[in-house]
Amino acid sequence: MDSVLAFVIGVVIIVVGLAVSIGLHEIGHLVPAKAFGVKVTQYMIGFGPTVWSRRRGETEYGFKAIPLGGYISMIGMFPPGKGEQVSASGTGFFRGLVQDARDSSSESITPGDEERAFYRLPVWKRIVVMLGGPTMNLLLAIVLFGVLLMGFGVSQPSTTIGSVSACALPATSERQTCEPGDPAAPGAAAGFQPGDRIVSVDGQAIRTWNESTAIIRDHPDESIDVVVIRDGEKQTLTVTPMLSERYATDANGAVVTDAAGDPVTVQVGFVGIGPASETVRQPVTAVLPAVGENIVGVGAIIVNLPQRMVDVANAAFGPGERDPNGPISVVGVGRVAGEIASLDEVPLASKAAGLIGIIASLNIALFVFNLIPLLPLDGGHVAGAVWEAIRRGFAKLRRRPDPGPVDLAKLMPLTFGVVIVLGAMSALLIYADIVKPVTLF
């Protein structure tokens, strides 16, 4: 029962974190909109039927039944068409979408508020309003990554030996356990023990595990001295690294891959010792690079989203396995959060760090995803405003009349298609997260 309760608590924490993130996203739109004089009639978290609301001034604030998003309603989102107002009936479905968008925008403007319509704002103010939401998610992600890295720290290899292999298996071996006849690992023969802290290797002082690994790999079949601290006293162990097939690594210890994405192997010195992990708090200078890496990672997922969705479909409806680094739905995120919260062997601080990391990553996803230049996403409105500025700039250079605001209502058919595609992808991911979930443990 305790594990079930912990699982539920983990899910609830993520739901609340997501709701707060969405709420702050909409505040990022709300504050500049009101500051610039735009009339905002609604501020809502969620979609569907209204669960609770309260009116303050001219704005209704509330929650809706489906907590998968949010919105603010600004009057006059689209400019009136230029001589194109026609009845939606008999004009075709897509033209009807365009006219319905214009009619809805026009009806939202009450008498006396004509100058407070969103489309009447200068271009730069519209961009500020639409970028306010994603910017809020970015700032929240920076704060959360700061708490995660500077407050909790990052698990990384220490200079203390955590494991000593009894045998030497090639890196590409399918076995992980030793069998009779396997060559003995030099580390065990030299007397290394878990808990030994490496001080120097071959006369060179060691500050990181990667430094010791690099020296060992460069000295196959050569006898070298390794100074360790065991039970508070220094001891010198002599070991001869054996030539063995290992994965190639870069300066940071990450495995190097070839053009096909397969790990590269090399013949290097091998002792057979592994590091113990330690949690190290990071400096403030590590926060922005971590945020940048997450932004790049989310961007790569979005760029390759069509192929990734095909992979998800193949896994959901076939025998394939889900990619643990692929896209997941809010259902999948909740499941992962529940798994983290319900692990008995994981310390409470590590669970908290894991949940904070999930919420931080969700905010990065909201930031990047909303910058896609397609309606109804924020990036679509920004792209329309930028195009309007470019068009007006060219008209001014050519001494032509101001062409006026860009009529984004004409893009309603495309917007309709984007909504259908996003809905289909969400449904597929939710289904896949139910029948073939991504599990971390």
N, C-alpha and C positions, 0 to 999 in steps of 0.2 A: 504493500500500500504506500509505503514511504517513497519508493521509486516512481510510482504512478503520480503521486502528489507532486514530486519534484519535476516530473515531466510536464505536468499541467502548469506549474509555476513558470517553467522555462518558456512555454508557449505564450502564457499571459504576458510575461515581460516583453517578449518580442512584439506582440500585438499592441501593447501600450506604447512601446518604443516607436513602432511604425506609425501609430496614430499621432504621437507627438511630432514625429518628423514631418508628417503630412500637414499637421496643423501649423508648424513653423514655416513650411514651404508656402502655405497660403498667406500667412502673415507677411512673408517677404513680398507678396504681391499687394496685400491690403494696405500696408503702411505707406509706400510711395504713391499708390493710387489716391488715397485720401489726401496725402500731402500735396499732390498736384491738382486737387479739386475735383477728381472724378467721383461721381456718385456711385457708391457701392451698395447694392440692395441686399446682398446675401453673402455670408461667410459660412461655408458648410464643410464639415469633415465627413466624408462618406458619400454614398449615392443611394438612390431609392427613396423609400418613404422616410419622412422626418420622424425621428425618435424623440427629440427634444429641441426646442429653440426658444430664444428670447430676443426681443427687439430692443436695441439700444440706439436711440436716435433714428437715423434713416436706414440702418443696417440690421438685418436679422442674423443672429449667430446661432448655430445649432449643430446637431449630430444627426446623421442619417443611418439607415439600417445596415448598409453594406460598407464596411470600413476599408475599402480598397482604393481610396483616392480622396479628393476634395476639390473645392472650387470656390472662387468668389465671383459674384455676378456684378459686372460693371455695365452701366448703361451705354448704349451706342457703340457696341463692339465693331460694327460694320457701317461704312458710310452708305447713304442711299444711292441706289443705282442711277445712272445718268440716262433718263428716258427709257429705262428697261423694265419699269414696274409693270408686270403683266400678271394676270390671274394664274395661279399655279395649276388650275384645272385645265386639262387639254394641252399642256405644254411639255409633257414628258416628266418622268420621275426626277431626273437630275436637275432640270430647270426648276422644278418644284422645290428641290432642296435649296437652290440658290435663293429663290424668292422667299421661302419660309425663313431663311436666315436673315434676310433683309427686313422682313416684316417683324420678326421677333426683336431685332435690334431697334427698329423704329418705335415699336410699341413700348419698349423699355424706357424711352425718353419721355418723361412727363413734362407738361407745359411749364416753362420757366427754367428747365434744366438743360436746354439745348446746348449751352456752352460747356456743360459738364460731361458731355459724351466722350468716351475713350478715344474715338477716332479723331477727335478735334485736337488732341494733345500734339505738341511738336514731336517729331520722330524720336529725338533723344529721350524724351520723357516716356514714350511708349516702350522703348527698349529697356529703360531702367525698371519700369513696372514689370515687364515680362521676365527680365533676368533676376528680379528680386527673389522669386521662389527658388530657382536653382542655386542662387548665391547663398541663400539661407541654409540649404542642404550642405553646401560645400563648407560653410563656416561651422556647422554642427559636426560634420565629419572631422574637421581639423581639431575641434575641441575633444571629441571622443578619442581620436587617435593620440592626442596629447595625453589624455588620461591613461590610455592603454599602454603607451610606450614609456612615458615618464613616471606614471604612478605604479603600474603593475610590472612593467619591464617585459623583456623578450627572452624566451628560452633559447639558449645558444650553447654550443660545445664549450666546456671548460678545459683546463689543462689537467684535470683529474681523470685518471683511467676509470672507466665505468664497466668495461668488459674485457676479458682476455680470451681469445679464441684458442681452442685446443688443437685445431687443424687449419690448414691453409687451403681454402677452396677458391677456384677462379671466380672472378666477379660475375661471369655469365653462367655459373653453375645453377642448375635448377634445385639443387639440394641446399638446405640451410643447416643441416645437422651433420656431424662427423660420423664416418663409418670406418671400420677396420681397413687399413691400407692407405688411408688419406695421409698426406705428408703433415708432420707436426708443425705447428706455427712457431716461429722463432721466439715470439714474445713469451709464451708459456714456458718454453725451455730455458729462457733467460731469467725466469723468476719474477716477471711482472705480476702484480696483484691488483684487483679492483680497489680503489681508494688511494693508490699511489698518485702523487701530484708531481708532474714532470717539471723540473726546474731548468734543465739544459739538455741538449742533444748534440753530440759530437763537438762539445765545447762551446756551443752557441746558446745563449740565454733564450728561453722560450716564454713568450707572452700569450700566444694563442695556440689552439690545437692545430690549426692549419700550418703554423710554422714548423711544428714538430713533424707533421705528416710530410711536408715538402722535403725536409732533410732526409727522412727515412726513405722516401721514394727515390731520392737521388743517389743513394748508396747501396745498391743491391750487391750482395755477396761481399760486403766490406764490414769489418768489425768496427762498431762504434760504441762509445760510452754514453749511457743515459743516466743522468742524475735525477733521482726522485726523492720526495719527502714521504716517509712512511712512519706513522706513529710519532710524528714530530721530529724525526731525525733524518738527515740526508743519507742516502745510499746510492752507490754507483753500480749500475747493472750494465753488463756488456752483452750486446746482441748483434747478430749478423742478419740483416734483412735478406730474405730470399727473393729471387726474381719471380714475379707472379703477374698474372693478367689482372689488371685493375681498371676501373673506369677513369678516363681522363677528367681532370678537374681544372677549373680556372682559379684565379688568385683568391676568390672568395670561398673556394671549396665546392662550388656548384658543378654538377656533372656536365661535361661538354657533349653536345650532340652534333651530328652531321647534318647535311642538307635535307635528308629524309626524316630528321627528327629522332634518329636512333642514337643511343649513347655510344661514344667512341671509347675503345679500350686500348690500353698501352701496357707494355711490359716494364714494371717498375719494382722498386724495393717494397717488401711487405713484411710487417712484424706480427700483425694480428691483435692489435689492441684498439679499443674503441673508447670515445670520450663519454664522461658523465655530463649531463646537461645542468646548466645553472640559469637562473632567471636574473637578468641584468637590466637595470633601469637605464633607459636611453636618454641622451641629452635632447634639449629642445630642437637642436639642429636636425634631428632624425625624423621629426614629425612631418614636415612638408615633403621630403623625399618619399616617405611611406605613403602619403596621400597621393602623390604623383604616380607612384607605381600602381596603386589601386585604380586610378583614373585610366591609365594606359591599359590595365587588364580588362576593365569593363568596356573600354572602347574597342579592344580586340574582339571581345565576345559579340558586341553589336555588329562590327564589321563582318564577322563570320556567322552572323545569326541564321541566315537561311540554311547553311550546311549543318549548323548545330541543331536546328529544329528538325532537320531530316534525321539526324542521329538520334534525337530524342524519340521521334516517331518510330524508328526502327527498333529501339530498345523497348518502347512501351507496347508495341504490337508484335514484337518478335522475341527471339531468344537472347538478343544482345544485352550487354550491360550498360548502365548509365555512366556517362563521363562525370566523375566527381567534381571536375572543374567547369562543367557545362552549366547552362542556365537552369534555374529552378523557380518554381512559383512560390507564392507566400505560404502555401501549404508545405512545400519542401523546406522553406526557411524555418517555419514553426516546428517541423519535425526534428530538424537538426538542433534547434535550440532546446527542445525537450530532451534529446539524447544527451546533450552536454550537461543539462541541469540534473539529470537522473543518474549520472555516473558516480557510484559510491566511492571509487578509489581516487577520484580527482578532488583536490582541495577546493574549498569554497572560493578562495581568491582566484584560482584558475578558471572556475566556472563563471565567475563574474567577468573576468577578462574575456572569456570566450563570447559571452552574450553581448558585452560592449563592442567587441570586434564585429559581430554580426550587424548590430545596429549602425555602426560606423560605415560598414560596407554597403548597407542598404541606402544610406544617405549619399554615398558616392554614386551608386546606381541611379538614384533619383536625379542627381545632378547631371550626370552624363546623358541619361535617357531623355530628359526634358530639353536638352539642347539640340536634339535631332531636328533639322529644319523642315518639319512637316506638321501641318495642323492635324489634330487639335493641340499638339504639344507646344510648350512655350517657345521653342526654337522656331516653329512655323510663324508665329506672330513676329518674332524678331527678324526673321528673314524677310517677311513682308515689309516691315518698317525700313530695313536697310535698302531694299529694292526701291521703295518710295523715295528715300533720300537720294539714291543714285539717279533715278528718273528726274527728280526735280533739279538736281545739280546739272544734268545735261541740258535740260530745258532752259535753265538760267544762262548757261554758257552760250547757247544758240539763240538767246534773246527771244525765246518762245514763251507763250503763256504757261502759267503753273498748271501741270496736268492734274493736280489735286491728289487726294489720298488714293492709295492702291485699294481696289475693291476685292478684299480677301473672300467675300461671300461667293465669288465665282469659283473658289476652290472647294466649295462644299462637296461636290461629287468625289473629289480626291480625298477629302477629309472622311467622307463616309466609307470609302474603301480602306483607309488607314485604320479606322475604328473596327471594321470587320476583321482585318488581318490581325490587329492586336488582340481582339477578342478570341479569335481562333487559336492564336499562339498561347494565350492565357489558359484556355480550356485544355489544350494539349498538354501543357506543362502540369496543370493541376491533375489531370488524369494520370500522367506518367508518375507524378509524385505520390499517387495513391497506389497504383499497381506495381510500379517498379521504382521505389524511392531511392534517393541517394543517401547512403549511410556512411558516416565517418568512422564508426567503430564496429 
